[in-house]
Amino acid sequence: MRDIIANIVQSCTGCAIGNVFTNIFAYAEDMILLAPSWAAMQQLLDLQHYYCEELDIVCNSKKTVCMMFKPRCKDKIVADESPPFSIGSQKLMYVDKF
């Protein structure tokens, strides 16, 4: 699991929170991925999927959900809806609370 986290951190895809760059929070077997765009998030999910397969770890797509936050500045919104995210061939559900 540590290898997956290290590779995601080193991908340099993520968000700046204050002055800290981050793209993953992890506790035990749970992970939260953060990305500034749909494409960046899918890139992180693809990376996670790749390393899970390498380590023979199953990512349960039924327990994995996605949540999107709209930007504060409304003119930065480029679409009202995004295509579904996927892990491998499995589509992920969107939720508005978790």
N, CA, C and O atoms as a MOPAC input file, in Angstrom:
PM7 MOZYME 1SCF
protein

 N      0.83100 1    -1.18700 1     0.00000 1
 C      0.00000 1     0.00000 1     0.00000 1
 C      0.88000 1     1.25800 1     0.00000 1
 O      0.54000 1     2.26500 1    -0.62100 1
 N      1.99700 1     1.18500 1     0.69400 1
 C      2.90000 1     2.33200 1     0.76400 1
 C      3.42100 1     2.70200 1    -0.62500 1
 O      3.60000 1     3.88200 1    -0.92600 1
 N      3.67000 1     1.67800 1    -1.49100 1
 C      4.14200 1     1.93400 1    -2.84700 1
 C      3.10700 1     2.70200 1    -3.65600 1
 O      3.46300 1     3.60800 1    -4.41000 1
 N      1.83800 1     2.35600 1    -3.50900 1
 C      0.77100 1     3.04100 1    -4.22900 1
 C      0.74600 1     4.50800 1    -3.82200 1
 O      0.70800 1     5.39600 1    -4.67500 1
 N      0.76800 1     4.75600 1    -2.52900 1
 C      0.71200 1     6.12300 1    -2.01300 1
 C      1.92400 1     6.92500 1    -2.49600 1
 O      1.77200 1     8.05800 1    -2.95200 1
 N      3.11700 1     6.34800 1    -2.40100 1
 C      4.33100 1     7.05600 1    -2.82800 1
 C      4.27600 1     7.40800 1    -4.31000 1
 O      4.65700 1     8.51300 1    -4.69700 1
 N      3.81300 1     6.49300 1    -5.13300 1
 C      3.73600 1     6.75800 1    -6.57300 1
 C      2.68900 1     7.81400 1    -6.90700 1
 O      2.89000 1     8.61100 1    -7.82300 1
 N      1.58200 1     7.83100 1    -6.18200 1
 C      0.56800 1     8.86400 1    -6.40800 1
 C      1.10800 1    10.22100 1    -5.98800 1
 O      0.93400 1    11.20400 1    -6.70800 1
 N      1.76200 1    10.29100 1    -4.83100 1
 C      2.34700 1    11.55500 1    -4.36200 1
 C      3.36400 1    12.07200 1    -5.37500 1
 O      3.38600 1    13.26900 1    -5.66300 1
 N      4.20200 1    11.19900 1    -5.91700 1
 C      5.25400 1    11.59900 1    -6.85400 1
 C      4.72700 1    11.94700 1    -8.24400 1
 O      5.48600 1    12.42600 1    -9.08700 1
 N      3.44100 1    11.71400 1    -8.49400 1
 C      2.87800 1    12.00600 1    -9.81600 1
 C      2.78900 1    13.50700 1   -10.09400 1
 O      2.66800 1    13.91200 1   -11.25000 1
 N      2.84700 1    14.33200 1    -9.05300 1
 C      2.74900 1    15.79500 1    -9.17400 1
 C      1.42100 1    16.24400 1    -9.76400 1
 O      1.34200 1    17.32400 1   -10.35000 1
 N      0.38600 1    15.44300 1    -9.62100 1
 C     -0.96400 1    15.82500 1   -10.01200 1
 C     -1.74400 1    15.97300 1    -8.72300 1
 O     -1.84300 1    15.01500 1    -7.95700 1
 N     -2.29900 1    17.14500 1    -8.46100 1
 C     -3.03500 1    17.33600 1    -7.22700 1
 C     -3.44100 1    18.77100 1    -7.01600 1
 O     -3.52900 1    19.55100 1    -7.96500 1
 N     -3.68800 1    19.11900 1    -5.77000 1
 C     -4.20600 1    20.43800 1    -5.41100 1
 C     -3.29100 1    21.12200 1    -4.40500 1
 O     -2.59100 1    20.46900 1    -3.63100 1
 N     -3.31100 1    22.43500 1    -4.43300 1
 C     -2.61200 1    23.21000 1    -3.41800 1
 C     -3.64100 1    23.61800 1    -2.37300 1
 O     -4.64500 1    24.25900 1    -2.68300 1
 N     -3.37500 1    23.24000 1    -1.14600 1
 C     -4.23100 1    23.64100 1    -0.02800 1
 C     -3.36200 1    24.55100 1     0.83100 1
 O     -2.46000 1    24.09900 1     1.53500 1
 N     -3.65700 1    25.83700 1     0.75400 1
 C     -2.75200 1    26.79700 1     1.37800 1
 C     -1.44400 1    26.74900 1     0.60500 1
 O     -1.44100 1    26.90600 1    -0.61600 1
 N     -0.34800 1    26.53500 1     1.29100 1
 C      0.96000 1    26.41900 1     0.64400 1
 C      1.41900 1    24.97600 1     0.53300 1
 O      2.59100 1    24.71700 1     0.25900 1
 N      0.50600 1    24.03100 1     0.74300 1
 C      0.87800 1    22.61300 1     0.73900 1
 C      0.26000 1    21.91800 1    -0.47600 1
 O     -0.95200 1    21.97700 1    -0.68500 1
 N      1.10000 1    21.26400 1    -1.27000 1
 C      0.62000 1    20.46800 1    -2.39500 1
 C      0.20600 1    19.09800 1    -1.87100 1
 O      0.94800 1    18.46600 1    -1.11800 1
 N     -0.97200 1    18.64400 1    -2.26600 1
 C     -1.41200 1    17.31500 1    -1.85400 1
 C     -2.29800 1    16.69800 1    -2.92400 1
 O     -2.95600 1    17.40000 1    -3.69200 1
 N     -2.30100 1    15.38400 1    -2.95700 1
 C     -3.18700 1    14.67800 1    -3.87000 1
 C     -3.76800 1    13.42300 1    -3.23500 1
 O     -4.60800 1    12.75600 1    -3.84100 1
 N     -3.33300 1    13.09100 1    -2.02000 1
 C     -3.83900 1    11.88200 1    -1.38200 1
 C     -3.81300 1    12.02200 1     0.14400 1
 O     -2.86400 1    12.54400 1     0.72800 1
 N     -4.88000 1    11.54100 1     0.75800 1
 C     -4.93800 1    11.33400 1     2.20100 1
 C     -5.21600 1     9.85100 1     2.38600 1
 O     -6.08600 1     9.29900 1     1.71300 1
 N     -4.50000 1     9.20500 1     3.27900 1
 C     -4.69000 1     7.76800 1     3.46200 1
 C     -4.71700 1     7.42200 1     4.94000 1
 O     -3.97400 1     7.98600 1     5.74400 1
 N     -5.58800 1     6.48500 1     5.28000 1
 C     -5.67300 1     5.96800 1     6.63800 1
 C     -6.07600 1     4.50100 1     6.53100 1
 O     -7.12600 1     4.17200 1     5.97800 1
 N     -5.22300 1     3.62100 1     7.07200 1
 C     -5.43400 1     2.17400 1     6.96000 1
 C     -5.59800 1     1.82300 1     5.48200 1
 O     -4.70000 1     2.10600 1     4.69000 1
 N     -6.71900 1     1.21600 1     5.09000 1
 C     -6.90200 1     0.85400 1     3.68000 1
 C     -7.74900 1     1.86300 1     2.91500 1
 O     -8.10500 1     1.61700 1     1.76300 1
 N     -8.07700 1     2.98700 1     3.53100 1
 C     -8.90100 1     4.00500 1     2.88500 1
 C     -8.02900 1     5.11300 1     2.31500 1
 O     -7.02700 1     5.50400 1     2.91200 1
 N     -8.43300 1     5.61700 1     1.13700 1
 C     -7.71000 1     6.71400 1     0.49100 1
 C     -8.69200 1     7.75300 1    -0.03000 1
 O     -9.79700 1     7.42400 1    -0.46400 1
 N     -8.27400 1     8.99900 1     0.02200 1
 C     -8.99300 1    10.10100 1    -0.60700 1
 C     -8.02100 1    10.71000 1    -1.60300 1
 O     -6.90500 1    11.08500 1    -1.24200 1
 N     -8.44600 1    10.80700 1    -2.85600 1
 C     -7.62900 1    11.44000 1    -3.88700 1
 C     -8.17200 1    12.83100 1    -4.16200 1
 O     -9.38600 1    13.03100 1    -4.19100 1
 N     -7.28000 1    13.79500 1    -4.36500 1
 C     -7.66500 1    15.17800 1    -4.68500 1
 C     -7.02300 1    15.58500 1    -5.99700 1
 O     -5.84100 1    15.33400 1    -6.23100 1
 N     -7.82200 1    16.22100 1    -6.85400 1
 C     -7.29700 1    16.69400 1    -8.13300 1
 C     -8.04300 1    17.95800 1    -8.53500 1
 O     -9.19900 1    18.14200 1    -8.15600 1
 N     -7.39000 1    18.83500 1    -9.30300 1
 C     -8.01400 1    20.10600 1    -9.68500 1
 C     -8.95000 1    20.01700 1   -10.89000 1
 O     -9.64900 1    20.98300 1   -11.19700 1
 N     -8.97400 1    18.87200 1   -11.57900 1
 C     -9.82000 1    18.74700 1   -12.76400 1
 C    -10.25800 1    17.30100 1   -12.95700 1
 O     -9.73000 1    16.38600 1   -12.32600 1
 N    -11.23200 1    17.11300 1   -13.84000 1
 C    -11.70300 1    15.76600 1   -14.13400 1
 C    -10.55300 1    14.92800 1   -14.69700 1
 O    -10.33700 1    13.79600 1   -14.26200 1
 N     -9.82100 1    15.47900 1   -15.65700 1
 C     -8.73000 1    14.73400 1   -16.29800 1
 C     -7.64100 1    14.35600 1   -15.29400 1
 O     -7.10700 1    13.24700 1   -15.33900 1
 N     -7.31600 1    15.27700 1   -14.39400 1
 C     -6.29500 1    14.99100 1   -13.38400 1
 C     -6.76200 1    13.89000 1   -12.43800 1
 O     -5.96800 1    13.02900 1   -12.05800 1
 N     -8.04100 1    13.90400 1   -12.05100 1
 C     -8.55400 1    12.85900 1   -11.17200 1
 C     -8.52900 1    11.50400 1   -11.86500 1
 O     -8.14800 1    10.50000 1   -11.26200 1
 N     -8.93200 1    11.47300 1   -13.12700 1
 C     -8.90400 1    10.19700 1   -13.84400 1
 C     -7.47200 1     9.68800 1   -13.96700 1
 O     -7.23200 1     8.48200 1   -13.91500 1
 N     -6.52900 1    10.59800 1   -14.12900 1
 C     -5.11800 1    10.21500 1   -14.18100 1
 C     -4.68900 1     9.56800 1   -12.85900 1
 O     -3.99700 1     8.54900 1   -12.86500 1
 N     -5.09600 1    10.15400 1   -11.73200 1
 C     -4.76800 1     9.56800 1   -10.42700 1
 C     -5.44200 1     8.20300 1   -10.24600 1
 O     -4.82900 1     7.27100 1    -9.72600 1
 N     -6.68600 1     8.09100 1   -10.67000 1
 C     -7.38600 1     6.80100 1   -10.57100 1
 C     -6.71500 1     5.74100 1   -11.43600 1
 O     -6.61000 1     4.58500 1   -11.02700 1
 N     -6.26200 1     6.12400 1   -12.62300 1
 C     -5.55800 1     5.18000 1   -13.50000 1
 C     -4.24600 1     4.73200 1   -12.86100 1
 O     -3.87900 1     3.55900 1   -12.92500 1
 N     -3.55500 1     5.67200 1   -12.25100 1
 C     -2.30500 1     5.35400 1   -11.56400 1
 C     -2.55700 1     4.41000 1   -10.39500 1
 O     -1.82800 1     3.43500 1   -10.20800 1
 N     -3.58400 1     4.70000 1    -9.61500 1
 C     -3.95200 1     3.83400 1    -8.49300 1
 C     -4.29200 1     2.42900 1    -9.00400 1
 O     -3.82600 1     1.43500 1    -8.44600 1
 N     -5.09000 1     2.34900 1   -10.04600 1
 C     -5.48400 1     1.05800 1   -10.61300 1
 C     -4.26000 1     0.27200 1   -11.08600 1
 O     -4.15600 1    -0.92900 1   -10.83600 1
 N     -3.35200 1     0.93900 1   -11.75600 1
 C     -2.14000 1     0.28100 1   -12.25700 1
 C     -1.34400 1    -0.34100 1   -11.11200 1
 O     -0.96300 1    -1.51000 1   -11.18200 1
 N     -1.09300 1     0.43800 1   -10.05600 1
 C     -0.28200 1    -0.07300 1    -8.95300 1
 C     -1.03500 1    -1.11100 1    -8.11300 1
 O     -0.41600 1    -2.01700 1    -7.55500 1
 N     -2.34100 1    -0.99000 1    -8.02100 1
 C     -3.11700 1    -2.03500 1    -7.33800 1
 C     -2.99300 1    -3.35800 1    -8.08400 1
 O     -2.81900 1    -4.40800 1    -7.46500 1
 N     -3.08200 1    -3.31000 1    -9.41200 1
 C     -2.92200 1    -4.54000 1   -10.19200 1
 C     -1.51800 1    -5.10700 1   -10.04300 1
 O     -1.34900 1    -6.32200 1    -9.93500 1
 N     -0.50600 1    -4.23800 1   -10.03700 1
 C      0.87900 1    -4.68900 1    -9.87400 1
 C      1.08000 1    -5.42000 1    -8.54600 1
 O      1.84100 1    -6.38400 1    -8.46500 1
 N      0.38600 1    -4.94800 1    -7.50600 1
 C      0.53300 1    -5.53600 1    -6.17100 1
 C     -0.54400 1    -6.57000 1    -5.86800 1
 O     -0.61700 1    -7.08600 1    -4.75300 1
 N     -1.38400 1    -6.87300 1    -6.86100 1
 C     -2.47700 1    -7.84100 1    -6.71100 1
 C     -3.43900 1    -7.43000 1    -5.59200 1
 O     -3.85400 1    -8.25100 1    -4.77300 1
 N     -3.78300 1    -6.12900 1    -5.57800 1
 C     -4.74700 1    -5.57500 1    -4.62500 1
 C     -6.01300 1    -5.22700 1    -5.39600 1
 O     -5.94700 1    -4.66900 1    -6.49100 1
 N     -7.15700 1    -5.55400 1    -4.82700 1
 C     -8.42600 1    -5.24800 1    -5.48200 1
 C     -8.95900 1    -3.93100 1    -4.94500 1
 O     -9.04700 1    -3.73600 1    -3.73200 1
 N     -9.31100 1    -3.03400 1    -5.84500 1
 C     -9.95900 1    -1.78800 1    -5.47100 1
 C    -11.45400 1    -1.98600 1    -5.69200 1
 O    -11.89100 1    -2.18100 1    -6.82600 1
 N    -12.23000 1    -1.94000 1    -4.63300 1
 C    -13.66300 1    -2.21800 1    -4.70700 1
 C    -14.40000 1    -1.02300 1    -5.30500 1
 O    -14.61200 1    -0.01500 1    -4.63000 1
 N    -14.78500 1    -1.13900 1    -6.56000 1
 C    -15.45000 1    -0.02200 1    -7.24100 1
 C    -16.86600 1     0.20800 1    -6.71400 1
 O    -17.44100 1     1.26600 1    -6.96900 1
 N    -17.44300 1    -0.74700 1    -5.98900 1
 C    -18.77600 1    -0.56500 1    -5.39800 1
 C    -18.70600 1     0.32500 1    -4.15000 1
 O    -19.69500 1     0.96400 1    -3.79100 1
 N    -17.55100 1     0.36800 1    -3.49500 1
 C    -17.36900 1     1.20300 1    -2.30200 1
 C    -16.65800 1     2.51300 1    -2.62100 1
 O    -16.52000 1     3.36800 1    -1.74700 1
 N    -16.21000 1     2.67900 1    -3.84800 1
 C    -15.47400 1     3.87300 1    -4.24800 1
 C    -16.44900 1     4.87700 1    -4.85500 1
 O    -17.18900 1     4.54900 1    -5.78300 1
 N    -16.44600 1     6.09800 1    -4.33000 1
 C    -17.36100 1     7.12500 1    -4.82100 1
 C    -16.58600 1     8.39400 1    -5.15900 1
 O    -15.44500 1     8.57600 1    -4.73300 1
 N    -17.22400 1     9.25900 1    -5.92500 1
 C    -16.61500 1    10.51600 1    -6.35700 1
 C    -17.47000 1    11.68900 1    -5.89200 1
 O    -18.69900 1    11.62300 1    -5.89300 1
 N    -16.80300 1    12.74400 1    -5.50100 1
 C    -17.49600 1    13.97000 1    -5.10800 1
 C    -16.77400 1    15.13500 1    -5.77200 1
 O    -15.54800 1    15.23400 1    -5.72200 1
 N    -17.55000 1    16.00800 1    -6.39100 1
 C    -16.96000 1    17.17700 1    -7.04300 1
 C    -17.39200 1    18.43800 1    -6.31600 1
 O    -18.52300 1    18.54300 1    -5.84100 1
 N    -16.47900 1    19.39000 1    -6.23800 1
 C    -16.76100 1    20.67500 1    -5.62100 1
 C    -16.65700 1    21.74500 1    -6.68900 1
 O    -15.67200 1    21.80300 1    -7.42500 1
 N    -17.66000 1    22.58200 1    -6.77400 1
 C    -17.63400 1    23.66200 1    -7.76200 1
 C    -16.67900 1    24.75500 1    -7.27300 1
 O    -16.55200 1    24.97900 1    -6.07000 1
 N    -16.01000 1    25.43200 1    -8.20900 1
 C    -15.09900 1    26.51300 1    -7.80800 1
 C    -15.87800 1    27.69700 1    -7.23900 1
 O    -17.04200 1    27.91100 1    -7.57800 1
 N    -15.22200 1    28.45800 1    -6.37400 1
 C    -15.86400 1    29.65200 1    -5.80600 1
 C    -16.22900 1    30.64300 1    -6.89600 1
 O    -17.29800 1    31.25200 1    -6.86100 1
 N    -15.34600 1    30.80000 1    -7.85400 1
 C    -15.56300 1    31.73600 1    -8.95300 1
 C    -16.39500 1    31.02500 1   -10.02600 1
 O    -15.90000 1    30.13300 1   -10.71500 1
 N    -17.65500 1    31.42600 1   -10.15800 1
 C    -18.60200 1    30.74700 1   -11.05500 1
 C    -18.16600 1    30.76300 1   -12.52000 1
 O    -18.52000 1    29.85100 1   -13.26700 1
 N    -17.40800 1    31.77100 1   -12.95100 1
 C    -16.99600 1    31.79600 1   -14.35400 1
 C    -15.86800 1    30.80900 1   -14.65600 1
 O    -15.43700 1    30.71200 1   -15.80500 1
 N    -15.37700 1    30.07000 1   -13.64700 1
 C    -14.37800 1    29.02100 1   -13.84800 1
 C    -15.03900 1    27.67500 1   -14.15400 1
 O    -14.35000 1    26.72400 1   -14.52300 1
 N    -16.37100 1    27.58300 1   -14.00400 1
 C    -17.08900 1    26.34200 1   -14.28500 1
 C    -17.12600 1    26.13600 1   -15.80100 1
 O    -17.57600 1    27.00800 1   -16.54500 1
 N    -16.64800 1    24.97900 1   -16.24500 1
 C    -16.61700 1    24.70900 1   -17.68100 1
 C    -17.73600 1    23.77100 1   -18.12300 1
 O    -18.06100 1    23.71300 1   -19.30800 1
 N    -18.33100 1    23.03100 1   -17.17600 1
 C    -19.43700 1    22.12400 1   -17.51500 1
 C    -20.25100 1    21.85600 1   -16.26100 1
 O    -19.71500 1    21.82800 1   -15.15300 1
 N    -21.55900 1    21.65700 1   -16.44600 1
 C    -22.41700 1    21.34400 1   -15.30100 1
 C    -22.31500 1    19.87000 1   -14.90900 1
 O    -22.56800 1    19.51500 1   -13.75800 1
 N    -21.95100 1    19.02800 1   -15.84800 1
 C    -21.81200 1    17.59900 1   -15.57400 1
 C    -20.48500 1    17.11200 1   -16.13400 1
 O    -19.96100 1    17.66300 1   -17.10100 1
 N    -19.95700 1    16.07700 1   -15.51200 1
 C    -18.71900 1    15.46700 1   -15.98100 1
 C    -18.98800 1    14.01800 1   -16.32600 1
 O    -19.91200 1    13.41100 1   -15.78600 1
 N    -18.18500 1    13.45400 1   -17.22400 1
 C    -18.34800 1    12.03400 1   -17.50900 1
 C    -18.01100 1    11.22600 1   -16.25800 1
 O    -17.32300 1    11.72700 1   -15.36800 1
 N    -18.48400 1     9.99100 1   -16.18000 1
 C    -18.16500 1     9.18800 1   -14.99200 1
 C    -16.67600 1     8.87300 1   -14.92600 1
 O    -16.01300 1     8.70300 1   -15.95000 1
 N    -16.17300 1     8.79900 1   -13.71800 1
 C    -14.81300 1     8.32100 1   -13.50800 1
 C    -14.84400 1     6.80700 1   -13.57500 1
 O    -15.90000 1     6.19200 1   -13.42500 1
 N    -13.68300 1     6.20700 1   -13.80200 1
 C    -13.63800 1     4.75200 1   -13.82000 1
 C    -12.34400 1     4.25300 1   -13.20300 1
 O    -11.31100 1     4.92100 1   -13.22300 1
 N    -12.44500 1     3.05800 1   -12.65700 1
 C    -11.27200 1     2.31700 1   -12.20000 1
 C    -11.26100 1     1.06600 1   -13.06000 1
 O    -12.12600 1     0.20000 1   -12.92800 1
 N    -10.27700 1     0.98000 1   -13.93800 1
 C    -10.29300 1    -0.10000 1   -14.92600 1
 C    -11.51000 1     0.09600 1   -15.80800 1
 O    -11.69500 1     1.16700 1   -16.38500 1
 N    -12.33400 1    -0.92200 1   -15.91500 1
 C    -13.54900 1    -0.81600 1   -16.73200 1
 C    -14.79100 1    -0.49900 1   -15.90000 1
 O    -15.89100 1    -0.40100 1   -16.44400 1
 N    -14.62400 1    -0.34000 1   -14.59500 1
 C    -15.75100 1    -0.09400 1   -13.69400 1
 C    -16.02300 1     1.39900 1   -13.53500 1
 O    -15.13400 1     2.16100 1   -13.15500 1
 N    -17.24300 1     1.81000 1   -13.82500 1
 C    -17.65100 1     3.20500 1   -13.64900 1
 C    -17.91300 1     3.46600 1   -12.16400 1
 O    -18.39000 1     2.58300 1   -11.45100 1
 N    -17.60500 1     4.66900 1   -11.70500 1
 C    -17.78900 1     5.04600 1   -10.30200 1
 C    -19.00000 1     5.95100 1   -10.15100 1
 O    -19.35300 1     6.70100 1   -11.06100 1
 N    -19.63300 1     5.86600 1    -8.98000 1
 C    -20.81200 1     6.69900 1    -8.67600 1
 C    -20.37000 1     8.06500 1    -8.16500 1
 O    -19.33500 1     8.20000 1    -7.51400 1
 N    -21.18600 1     9.07900 1    -8.47900 1
 C    -21.02000 1    10.41600 1    -7.89700 1
 C    -21.93400 1    10.51100 1    -6.67700 1
 O    -23.03700 1     9.96300 1    -6.67700 1
 N    -21.47400 1    11.20300 1    -5.64700 1
 C    -22.30200 1    11.47100 1    -4.46000 1
 C    -22.19500 1    12.94500 1    -4.13200 1
 O    -21.23600 1    13.60400 1    -4.53200 1
 N    -23.19400 1    13.48000 1    -3.39100 1
 C    -23.06000 1    14.87700 1    -2.96000 1
 C    -22.72200 1    14.98900 1    -1.48700 1
 O    -22.47500 1    16.09100 1    -0.99700 1
 N    -22.70500 1    13.87100 1    -0.76400 1
 C    -22.19800 1    13.86300 1     0.61500 1
 C    -21.65500 1    12.48400 1     0.91800 1
 O    -22.02200 1    11.49000 1     0.29100 1
 N    -20.76200 1    12.45500 1     1.90900 1
 C    -20.11700 1    11.19100 1     2.25800 1
 C    -19.92400 1    11.14400 1     3.74800 1
 O    -19.39500 1    10.16400 1     4.27200 1

